[in-house]
Amino acid sequence: MPKVRSKGFSNPAATWDARFSSTDYIFGKTPNVWLAQHSELLIPGGSALAVADGEGRNSVWLAERGMQVDAFDISPIGVDKARRLALAANVTVNFNVSDCDEWDWQPNHYDLVVAIFIQFADPESRTRLFKRMMESLKPGGLLLLQGYTPKQLDYKTGGPPRLDHLYTDDLLRAEFSGMDIIELDSYDDVLREGTQHSGQSALVGLVAKKI
């Protein structure tokens, strides 16, 4: 996943390559549950970006539903697995190896930006990334984001063990104050998304529209 300047991710490409080197899909092959629950928001034929999409489970699912999908991740091994997943599903995704700063952020370009558990980013990197995601949306375009809340530090069932990498409702409202926040919901649920997101989890989901 994308490069950040933080102690926990001093060599992010190597870190994620090592994690993705397993023959298994460590986050599973099916989409994030919260994302799938919002399938009615997808626009067949519309353009979508899957940020830091790892092994491709979410971008492939978007393509299966008729969207024109770009996806990137910092890990070449993860992207290679994503390409194999798309091939098996008989869909096309424009996969790229890139970190968040190097990605070609085109303004007013996408109908949908999907950011699922992108909590590798420290606060400075996160603000920069969030701003670029907002700018890349067309007017009226939607951002779908899910992450962990600080309560996840008690559950220890996935995500970074760092408080400053986690999301609160207030943080997301502030970061996306320039958007129309349609849904912002913090809740607990049991995740069964591969071996890395497994068990009782403290979650937050955001749907926001670019004004």
C-alpha positions as CSV (number, residue, x, y, z in Angstrom):
1,M,0.0,0.0,0.0
2,P,1.0,3.6,-0.5
3,K,4.2,5.1,0.9
4,V,4.0,7.4,3.9
5,R,6.6,9.1,6.1
6,S,5.9,7.4,9.4
7,K,7.8,5.2,11.7
8,G,5.5,2.3,11.2
9,F,5.9,2.3,7.4
10,S,9.5,3.2,6.8
11,N,9.7,0.8,3.8
12,P,6.0,0.3,2.9
13,A,6.6,-1.4,-0.5
14,A,8.7,-4.1,1.1
15,T,6.3,-4.4,4.0
16,W,3.3,-5.0,1.9
17,D,5.2,-7.2,-0.6
18,A,6.1,-9.4,2.3
19,R,2.5,-9.5,3.5
20,F,1.0,-10.1,0.1
21,S,3.6,-12.9,-0.8
22,S,1.2,-15.5,0.7
23,T,-0.5,-17.6,-1.9
24,D,-3.8,-16.7,0.0
25,Y,-5.6,-13.4,-0.5
26,I,-4.9,-12.0,3.0
27,F,-8.0,-9.8,3.0
28,G,-10.1,-12.3,1.0
29,K,-11.3,-12.2,-2.6
30,T,-14.8,-10.8,-1.9
31,P,-15.4,-7.1,-1.5
32,N,-15.5,-5.2,1.8
33,V,-18.9,-5.8,3.3
34,W,-19.7,-2.2,4.0
35,L,-18.8,-1.3,0.4
36,A,-21.0,-4.1,-1.0
37,Q,-23.9,-2.9,1.2
38,H,-23.8,0.4,-0.8
39,S,-24.0,-1.2,-4.2
40,E,-27.1,0.9,-5.1
41,L,-24.7,4.0,-5.3
42,L,-22.7,2.5,-8.2
43,I,-23.2,3.9,-11.7
44,P,-22.8,1.2,-14.4
45,G,-20.4,2.7,-17.0
46,G,-19.2,5.3,-14.5
47,S,-15.6,5.9,-13.6
48,A,-14.2,4.7,-10.3
49,L,-10.9,4.8,-8.4
50,A,-9.9,2.2,-5.8
51,V,-7.2,3.8,-3.6
52,A,-4.5,1.5,-2.2
53,D,-6.5,-1.5,-3.4
54,G,-4.0,-4.2,-2.4
55,E,-4.9,-7.6,-3.9
56,G,-7.9,-6.2,-5.8
57,R,-11.0,-7.4,-4.1
58,N,-12.8,-4.1,-4.2
59,S,-11.7,-2.9,-7.7
60,V,-12.6,-6.3,-9.2
61,W,-16.0,-6.1,-7.6
62,L,-16.6,-2.6,-8.9
63,A,-15.7,-3.8,-12.4
64,E,-18.0,-6.7,-12.1
65,R,-20.8,-4.2,-11.6
66,G,-20.1,-2.4,-14.8
67,M,-17.8,0.5,-13.6
68,Q,-14.7,1.6,-15.4
69,V,-12.1,1.2,-12.7
70,D,-8.6,2.5,-12.0
71,A,-6.8,1.0,-9.0
72,F,-3.4,1.4,-7.6
73,D,-1.2,0.0,-4.8
74,I,2.4,0.4,-3.8
75,S,3.0,-3.3,-3.7
76,P,3.9,-5.0,-7.0
77,I,3.1,-8.4,-5.5
78,G,-0.3,-7.1,-4.4
79,V,-1.0,-5.6,-7.9
80,D,0.0,-8.9,-9.6
81,K,-2.4,-10.8,-7.4
82,A,-5.1,-8.2,-8.2
83,R,-4.5,-8.7,-11.9
84,R,-4.9,-12.5,-11.5
85,L,-8.2,-11.9,-9.6
86,A,-9.5,-9.7,-12.4
87,L,-8.6,-12.3,-15.0
88,A,-10.4,-15.0,-13.0
89,A,-13.5,-12.8,-12.8
90,N,-13.2,-11.9,-16.5
91,V,-13.2,-8.2,-15.9
92,T,-10.9,-5.4,-16.8
93,V,-9.3,-3.0,-14.3
94,N,-6.6,-0.5,-15.0
95,F,-4.2,-1.6,-12.3
96,N,-1.1,0.4,-11.5
97,V,1.8,0.2,-9.1
98,S,2.0,3.6,-7.4
99,D,2.1,5.3,-4.0
100,C,-0.4,8.0,-3.1
101,D,2.0,10.9,-3.8
102,E,3.1,9.5,-7.2
103,W,-0.4,8.7,-8.5
104,D,-1.7,10.9,-11.3
105,W,-4.5,12.7,-9.4
106,Q,-6.6,14.1,-12.2
107,P,-9.1,16.8,-11.0
108,N,-12.8,16.3,-11.6
109,H,-12.3,12.9,-13.1
110,Y,-14.1,10.2,-11.2
111,D,-17.8,9.5,-10.4
112,L,-16.7,7.4,-7.4
113,V,-13.6,7.1,-5.2
114,V,-13.4,4.1,-2.9
115,A,-11.0,4.1,0.1
116,I,-11.3,1.0,2.3
117,F,-9.0,0.7,5.3
118,I,-6.3,3.1,3.9
119,Q,-5.1,3.7,7.5
120,F,-1.4,3.4,6.7
121,A,-1.3,7.2,6.5
122,D,-0.1,9.4,9.4
123,P,-2.1,12.6,10.0
124,E,0.0,14.8,7.6
125,S,-0.1,12.2,4.8
126,R,-3.8,11.5,5.5
127,T,-4.8,15.2,5.0
128,R,-2.9,15.4,1.8
129,L,-4.5,12.1,0.5
130,F,-8.0,13.1,1.5
131,K,-7.7,16.4,-0.3
132,R,-6.5,14.7,-3.5
133,M,-9.4,12.2,-3.3
134,M,-11.9,15.0,-3.0
135,E,-10.3,17.0,-5.9
136,S,-10.3,13.9,-8.2
137,L,-14.1,13.6,-7.9
138,K,-16.4,15.1,-10.5
139,P,-19.0,17.5,-9.1
140,G,-21.7,15.3,-7.7
141,G,-19.3,12.4,-7.4
142,L,-19.2,10.2,-4.4
143,L,-16.6,9.2,-1.9
144,L,-17.0,5.8,-0.1
145,L,-14.7,5.3,2.8
146,Q,-14.4,2.8,5.6
147,G,-11.9,2.6,8.4
148,Y,-11.3,1.7,12.0
149,T,-12.1,3.9,15.1
150,P,-9.9,4.2,18.2
151,K,-11.9,1.5,19.9
152,Q,-10.2,-0.9,17.5
153,L,-7.1,-0.7,19.7
154,D,-9.0,-2.8,22.3
155,Y,-10.2,-5.4,19.8
156,K,-6.8,-5.8,18.0
157,T,-8.5,-7.7,15.1
158,G,-6.9,-5.6,12.3
159,G,-5.6,-2.2,11.4
160,P,-2.7,-0.2,12.6
161,P,-1.9,-0.2,16.3
162,R,-1.5,3.6,16.3
163,L,-4.1,6.0,17.6
164,D,-3.2,8.8,15.2
165,H,-3.9,6.6,12.2
166,L,-7.5,5.8,13.2
167,Y,-10.7,7.8,12.4
168,T,-13.3,9.5,14.5
169,D,-16.6,11.0,13.3
170,D,-15.3,14.5,14.2
171,L,-12.0,13.9,12.3
172,L,-13.9,12.8,9.2
173,R,-16.4,15.7,9.4
174,A,-13.5,18.1,9.6
175,E,-11.4,16.6,6.8
176,F,-14.4,16.4,4.5
177,S,-16.2,19.6,5.6
178,G,-16.2,20.8,2.0
179,M,-18.4,17.9,0.9
180,D,-22.0,17.0,1.5
181,I,-21.8,14.2,4.1
182,I,-24.7,11.8,3.3
183,E,-23.8,9.1,5.8
184,L,-21.4,8.9,8.7
185,D,-21.8,6.0,10.9
186,S,-19.6,4.5,13.7
187,Y,-20.5,1.0,14.8
188,D,-19.2,-2.4,15.9
189,D,-19.4,-5.5,13.7
190,V,-17.7,-8.8,13.2
191,L,-15.5,-8.8,10.1
192,R,-14.6,-12.0,8.2
193,E,-12.4,-10.5,5.5
194,G,-9.4,-12.8,5.1
195,T,-7.0,-13.4,7.9
196,Q,-6.1,-9.7,8.5
197,H,-9.6,-8.3,9.2
198,S,-11.1,-11.0,11.3
199,G,-13.3,-10.7,14.4
200,Q,-15.1,-8.0,16.4
201,S,-14.2,-4.6,15.0
202,A,-14.8,-0.9,15.7
203,L,-15.7,0.6,12.3
204,V,-16.8,3.9,10.7
205,G,-18.3,4.3,7.2
206,L,-18.6,7.6,5.3
207,V,-20.5,8.5,2.1
208,A,-19.9,12.0,0.9
209,K,-20.8,13.9,-2.3
210,K,-18.7,16.5,-3.9
211,I,-20.5,19.8,-4.1
